[in-house]
Amino acid sequence: MSASPQEIKDAIDEFIALVQDDAIPAEDRLQRLRRALDHLALLQHDVAYTFDEGDYPDAPDTDYNALRQLVSAHFPELGYYNMPGSITQHISATDIDVADAIDDIADITRELYEVRWRWEHTSVDDALWYFKDMYFLHWEAHLRGLQLCLQRLLRGHEETDAV
């Protein structure tokens, strides 16, 4: 069953608002982030579009440093976290990589900014294609790592001191 374009757009707008809105209470922000990530991950399974072969201009660049500062201010309890270098091989003997929750949120937000821009300036099909394609090519890894980090923090399995 495909998700409606409006449902996907609403989830994107909700995530972007969560990152940008100063009025969201700090004590609600992590739970809302977890839910928004889950919602985006679920929706990507049901994206339906017709490939739009239009020749459109590129979306404007997003200032990564400014976005990172905003994310850091709104999620001060997040920072670096551990990720195994290998999941299905080298069991109990893998390297540990360092991931960055602030970068994860910033990268997901940048991708969703572009989806929203395409929605408003190209076509809905182009936006849906970009949402689905860039999920698999880029931000799925950010989303999944961040989900694991949040699961540990919000269940109290890890300390929540800022890094």
Secondary structure, 3 states (H helix, E strand, C coil): CCCCHHHHHHHHHHHHHHHHCCCCCHHHHHHHHHHHHHHHHHHHCCCCCCCCCCCCCCCCCCCHHHHHHHHHHHCCCCCEEEEECCCCCCCCCCCEEEEEHHHHHHHHHHHHHHHHHHHHHCCHHHHHHHHHHHHHHHHHHHHHHHHHHHHHHHCCCCCCCCC
